[in-house]
């Protein structure tokens, strides 16, 4: 047999065959998971509404976000083309939930995939853990981002039972008992009627 009549699987013939297969059979993207996507959309919507309400009801949340200027927008979004919850600071100093929000907010916290989003939205992992695993990317002004993350921890503490909060936060914010439960009741009563504000 001539020397060039046979090429090993790692040779040119194997590469040409791989290229032909890739061309004839392109990668098939898995179908979207409609239930997971629906859950993420509902959960992000609730987080956005709760954030806006808590800023009006709780002085600690209001204090954390006090330096955000009018028109400042931030969003929590699932990549790619996933659901999103965006909030914008109004000229009156009140935070408003605006639905999907602008394409390029001043601060964008973006889950890299649906699995990363669900691990946070089902409270099985903290945002910090997901960030450490490269499942969450953050872009924008750093001091504002840190203030938003601290405020988000307060919102979670106001909304959720303590045993859940302890799983997702390294340090549970110390909110006076009566105020915490008073704000929690107000949030639960207001959430069903809180919709997005038109931009």
Secondary structure in CASP SS format (residue, H / E / C, confidence):
PFRMAT SS
TARGET T0000
AUTHOR 0000-0000-0000
METHOD secondary structure of the structure
MODEL  1
X C 1.00
X C 1.00
X H 1.00
X H 1.00
X H 1.00
X C 1.00
X C 1.00
X C 1.00
X C 1.00
X C 1.00
X C 1.00
X H 1.00
X H 1.00
X H 1.00
X H 1.00
X H 1.00
X H 1.00
X H 1.00
X H 1.00
X H 1.00
X H 1.00
X H 1.00
X H 1.00
X H 1.00
X C 1.00
X C 1.00
X C 1.00
X C 1.00
X C 1.00
X C 1.00
X C 1.00
X C 1.00
X C 1.00
X H 1.00
X H 1.00
X H 1.00
X H 1.00
X H 1.00
X H 1.00
X H 1.00
X H 1.00
X H 1.00
X H 1.00
X H 1.00
X H 1.00
X H 1.00
X H 1.00
X H 1.00
X H 1.00
X H 1.00
X H 1.00
X H 1.00
X H 1.00
X H 1.00
X H 1.00
X H 1.00
X H 1.00
X C 1.00
X H 1.00
X H 1.00
X H 1.00
X H 1.00
X H 1.00
X H 1.00
X C 1.00
X C 1.00
X C 1.00
X C 1.00
X C 1.00
X C 1.00
X C 1.00
X C 1.00
X E 1.00
X E 1.00
X E 1.00
X E 1.00
X E 1.00
X E 1.00
X C 1.00
X C 1.00
X C 1.00
X C 1.00
X C 1.00
X E 1.00
X E 1.00
X E 1.00
X E 1.00
X E 1.00
X E 1.00
X C 1.00
X C 1.00
X C 1.00
X C 1.00
X C 1.00
X E 1.00
X E 1.00
X E 1.00
X C 1.00
X C 1.00
X C 1.00
X C 1.00
X C 1.00
X C 1.00
X C 1.00
X C 1.00
X C 1.00
X E 1.00
X E 1.00
X E 1.00
X E 1.00
X E 1.00
X C 1.00
X C 1.00
X H 1.00
X H 1.00
X H 1.00
X H 1.00
X H 1.00
X H 1.00
X H 1.00
X H 1.00
X C 1.00
X C 1.00
X C 1.00
X C 1.00
X C 1.00
X H 1.00
X H 1.00
X H 1.00
X H 1.00
X H 1.00
X H 1.00
X C 1.00
X C 1.00
X C 1.00
X E 1.00
X E 1.00
X E 1.00
X E 1.00
X E 1.00
X C 1.00
X H 1.00
X H 1.00
X H 1.00
X H 1.00
X H 1.00
X H 1.00
X H 1.00
X H 1.00
X H 1.00
X H 1.00
X H 1.00
X H 1.00
X H 1.00
X H 1.00
X H 1.00
X H 1.00
X H 1.00
X H 1.00
X C 1.00
X C 1.00
X H 1.00
X H 1.00
X H 1.00
X H 1.00
X H 1.00
X H 1.00
X H 1.00
X C 1.00
X C 1.00
X C 1.00
X C 1.00
X C 1.00
X C 1.00
X C 1.00
X C 1.00
X H 1.00
X H 1.00
X H 1.00
X H 1.00
X H 1.00
X H 1.00
X H 1.00
X H 1.00
X H 1.00
X H 1.00
X H 1.00
X H 1.00
X H 1.00
X H 1.00
X H 1.00
X C 1.00
X C 1.00
X C 1.00
X C 1.00
X C 1.00
X C 1.00
X C 1.00
X C 1.00
END
